[in-house]
Amino acid sequence: MIRIKLDVMMAERKMSLNRLSEIVDITPANLSILKNEKGKAIRFTTLDALCKALDCQPGDLIEYIEDESEDK
């Protein structure tokens, strides 16, 4: 499972959803989908804009969590 940690980075940077939306030019609704981990994909251009706005690396926003229920 891939987890988007946008909520964590926003909290660390003390940035509101509306302010981040203004900076990266993405609607608050679309950012909210990412923030609440409801998104199915993220464009590299969006990831790039988020990293610039939050002064972080892609790995700070994306985390892989192994699913214990999957057969190996």
C-alpha positions as CSV (number, residue, x, y, z in Angstrom):
1,M,0.0,0.0,0.0
2,I,1.2,3.5,-0.8
3,R,0.4,6.2,1.7
4,I,0.5,9.9,1.0
5,K,1.6,11.8,4.0
6,L,0.5,15.3,2.9
7,D,-1.3,15.9,6.2
8,V,1.9,15.3,8.1
9,M,4.0,17.6,6.0
10,M,1.4,20.3,6.1
11,A,1.2,20.1,9.9
12,E,5.0,20.2,10.2
13,R,5.1,23.3,7.9
14,K,2.1,24.8,9.6
15,M,0.4,25.3,6.2
16,S,-3.3,25.3,5.7
17,L,-5.0,23.4,2.8
18,N,-6.2,26.7,1.3
19,R,-2.7,28.3,1.4
20,L,-1.1,25.2,-0.1
21,S,-3.8,25.2,-2.8
22,E,-2.9,28.8,-3.7
23,I,0.8,28.1,-3.9
24,V,0.6,24.9,-6.0
25,D,-2.4,26.1,-8.0
26,I,-4.5,23.0,-7.3
27,T,-8.1,23.1,-6.1
28,P,-8.6,22.6,-2.3
29,A,-11.0,19.7,-3.2
30,N,-8.2,17.9,-5.1
31,L,-5.7,18.5,-2.4
32,S,-8.1,17.3,0.2
33,I,-8.4,14.0,-1.7
34,L,-4.7,13.6,-1.5
35,K,-4.5,14.7,2.1
36,N,-7.2,12.2,3.1
37,E,-5.5,9.4,1.2
38,K,-8.5,8.9,-1.1
39,G,-6.5,9.5,-4.3
40,K,-5.6,6.7,-6.7
41,A,-2.7,8.5,-8.5
42,I,-0.6,11.6,-8.4
43,R,1.1,13.3,-11.3
44,F,4.8,14.0,-11.2
45,T,4.0,17.7,-11.8
46,T,1.8,17.8,-8.8
47,L,4.4,16.0,-6.7
48,D,7.0,18.4,-7.9
49,A,4.8,21.4,-7.0
50,L,4.1,20.0,-3.5
51,C,7.7,19.3,-2.8
52,K,8.6,22.9,-3.8
53,A,5.9,24.4,-1.7
54,L,6.6,22.3,1.3
55,D,10.4,22.3,0.9
56,C,10.6,18.5,1.1
57,Q,11.6,15.4,-0.9
58,P,9.1,13.0,-2.6
59,G,10.0,10.4,0.0
60,D,8.7,12.8,2.7
61,L,5.3,12.7,1.1
62,I,5.1,9.1,-0.1
63,E,5.5,6.0,2.0
64,Y,5.2,2.3,1.1
65,I,3.6,0.1,3.7
66,E,3.7,-3.7,3.1
67,D,0.3,-5.3,3.3
68,E,0.5,-8.1,5.8
69,S,-2.5,-9.9,4.2
70,E,-0.9,-10.4,0.8
71,D,0.6,-13.8,0.1
72,K,4.3,-13.8,-0.7
